[in-house]
Amino acid sequence: MRILLIEDDTILGAAIRDHIAADNHSVDWMMDDRIAVLAPLKQAGRSNLI
């Protein structure tokens, strides 16, 4: 499963990303919520979960 993670806190984001990746999922991590809002439109069909 490919997951789009939107989290601006570096420590929390890294922990979540690592935990998800440990379960063999792909993670795209974005820290800027203004850009992340547009990501699903640019990556149509790429992420299974946001």
PAZAPA-4460 file (N, C-alpha, C; in steps of 0.05 Angstrom, whole numbers, plus 32768, in hexadecimal, padded with zeros to 4 digits):
% residues 50
    n_x    n_y    n_z   ca_x   ca_y   ca_z    c_x    c_y    c_z   seq   type   mol
   8011   7FE9   8000   8000   8000   8000   8012   8019   8000     1      M     A
   800A   802D   7FF1   8019   8046   7FF0   8009   805B   8000     2      R     A
   8017   8068   8013   800A   807A   8026   8017   8096   8024     3      I     A
   8006   80AA   8022   800F   80C6   8023   800C   80D0   8040     4      L     A
   8023   80D5   804C   8024   80DF   8068   8028   80FD   8068     5      L     A
   8017   810C   8075   8019   8129   8077   801E   8130   8095     6      I     A
   8036   8137   809C   803E   813D   80B7   8054   8151   80B7     7      E     A
   8051   8168   80C5   8065   817D   80C5   807A   817A   80DC     8      D     A
   8075   8169   80EF   8088   8164   8105   809C   814F   80FC     9      D     A
   80B5   8156   80FC   80CA   8144   80F1   80CC   812A   8101    10      T     A
   80CC   812C   811B   80D0   8114   812C   80B7   8101   8129    11      I     A
   80A0   810D   812C   8087   80FD   8129   8084   80F1   810D    12      L     A
   808A   8101   80F9   8088   80F8   80DD   809B   80E1   80D8    13      G     A
   80B3   80E3   80E1   80C7   80CE   80DD   80BE   80B4   80EB    14      A     A
   80B3   80B7   8103   80AA   809F   8112   8093   8091   8104    15      A     A
   8080   80A1   80FB   8069   8096   80EC   8072   8089   80D2    16      I     A
   8083   8097   80C3   808D   808C   80AA   809C   8072   80AE    17      R     A
   80AD   8071   80C2   80BC   8058   80C8   80AA   8041   80D0    18      D     A
   8096   8047   80E0   8083   8033   80E9   8073   8027   80D2    19      H     A
   806A   8039   80C0   805B   8030   80A9   806D   8020   8096    20      I     A
   8085   802A   8091   8098   801C   8080   809F   8000   808B    21      A     A
   80A0   7FFE   80A5   80A7   7FE4   80B2   8092   7FCF   80AB    22      A     A
   807A   7FD8   80A5   8064   7FC5   809D   8064   7FC1   807F    23      D     A
   807A   7FC8   8071   807D   7FC4   8054   806A   7FD5   8043    24      N     A
   8064   7FED   804C   8054   7FFF   803C   8066   8015   8032    25      H     A
   805F   8021   801B   806E   8038   8010   8063   8051   801C    26      S     A
   8074   8064   8023   806B   807D   8030   8077   8095   8021    27      V     A
   8065   80A7   8019   806D   80C1   800F   8067   80D5   8025    28      D     A
   807C   80E2   8030   8078   80F4   8047   807B   8111   803E    29      W     A
   8067   8121   8043   8067   813D   803D   8064   814D   8057    30      M     A
   8075   8162   805A   8074   8172   8072   8065   818C   806F    31      M     A
   8061   8195   8057   8053   81AE   8052   8036   81A9   804A    32      D     A
   8023   81AF   805D   8007   81A8   8057   7FFB   81B7   8040    33      D     A
   8006   81CF   803A   7FFC   81DE   8023   8002   81D0   8008    34      R     A
   8019   81C4   8007   8021   81B4   7FEF   8013   8199   7FF0    35      I     A
   8012   818D   8007   8007   8172   800A   7FE9   8171   8001    36      A     A
   7FDB   8186   8005   7FBF   8187   7FFD   7FBC   8182   7FDF    37      V     A
   7FCF   818B   7FD0   7FCE   8188   7FB2   7FDA   816D   7FA9    38      L     A
   7FE9   815F   7FBA   7FF6   8147   7FB3   7FE3   8132   7FA7    39      A     A
   7FCC   812C   7FB4   7FBB   8118   7FA8   7FB2   811F   7F8C    40      P     A
   7FAF   8138   7F86   7FA8   8140   7F6A   7FBE   813B   7F57    41      L     A
   7FD7   8140   7F5F   7FEE   813C   7F4E   7FF5   811F   7F4B    42      K     A
   7FEF   810F   7F60   7FF7   80F3   7F61   7FDE   80E1   7F5E    43      Q     A
   7FCB   80E9   7F4F   7FB2   80DA   7F4C   7FB7   80BC   7F49    44      A     A
   7FAB   80AD   7F5B   7FAE   8090   7F5A   7FC7   8085   7F66    45      G     A
   7FD9   8096   7F6F   7FF2   808C   7F7A   7FF0   8083   7F97    46      R     A
   7FE2   8092   7FA8   7FE0   808C   7FC4   7FC6   807C   7FC9    47      S     A
   7FC8   8068   7FDA   7FB0   8058   7FE2   7FA3   8064   7FFB    48      N     A
   7FB3   8073   800A   7FAA   807E   8024   7FB7   8099   8029    49      L     A
   7FA8   80AC   8032   7FB3   80C6   8039   7FAE   80CC   8056    50      I     A
***
